[in-house]
């Protein structure tokens, strides 16, 4: 993972105070699984003070949000709502300059790559994975920038098409 991840945004062990009137969404695992977090599933918020003073790291557009507890391996690609925080059971991976976030999202979503992560899950009442173990997983990927761009675009367009059709079905 060190080949393609520049930074991990990790707020585990750091529960910030919540505020019903807060303006900063706290992204939890329930909001992951689509190409971007589903903000309609957000139930918790942070106020400005809590957001500025109680987090170890902050998200940027293009970070890969990866569930480390419960639904392990569930991923989403962070959108432009950078003023959001992640819950303790999610880690945000930031791509190195020579890797395209859309491609890495598709790579993390790949069934074979998810299986590799799930093999190191620690069994418990609530299954979990340690980030220190996750970074040693050898993922299947390409370093060819053009190929990354094409694969990332393909899967992003496919996800958008699926979302569009799902909304049409939900409408009926």
C-alpha positions, 0 to 999 in steps of 0.5 A: 500500500505504501506504493500508492498511499501518501497519507492515512487520515485516522481518527480512531480512538478519538471520539469528538463531542457531537452537536445536534446543531453542528455543521460538520457531518460525521461520516460513519460506515452506514454512509459508505458503499457508493462512489461518494458518501451518502449524506442522507444517512448522516445522523451525527454532526460536529460543531466548529470548535469540535471539528477544529480541535478534536480530530487528528486528521482532515479529509480532502477530495479524492481520499478513499474512505475505508471501513475498518470495523463491521462492514470491513472493506466498504469504500467510498471516494471523498467528494468536495465536502471536505469539511466532514469528519470520519468516525473511528471505524473509517480510515481515509487513504490519500493517493500519492501524486502519480495515482488517480483517486478514481482508479484507487477507489475502483481498485479497493472496490475490486472483489479480489482486493477486498478479499485480501483485506478481509483475510486479515480480519480479527474475529470478535463480536464486531470484526475489525482490521488493524491499519498496520496490517492493512498497509502490508496487503499487496493489492493488484494495481497498475502504475500506468497513469493512462490506464489508471485514468481509463479504469477510474473513469470507466468505473466512475461512469458505471457507478453514476449510471447505476445510481441514476437507474436506482433513483429511477427505480426508487421513484416508482 
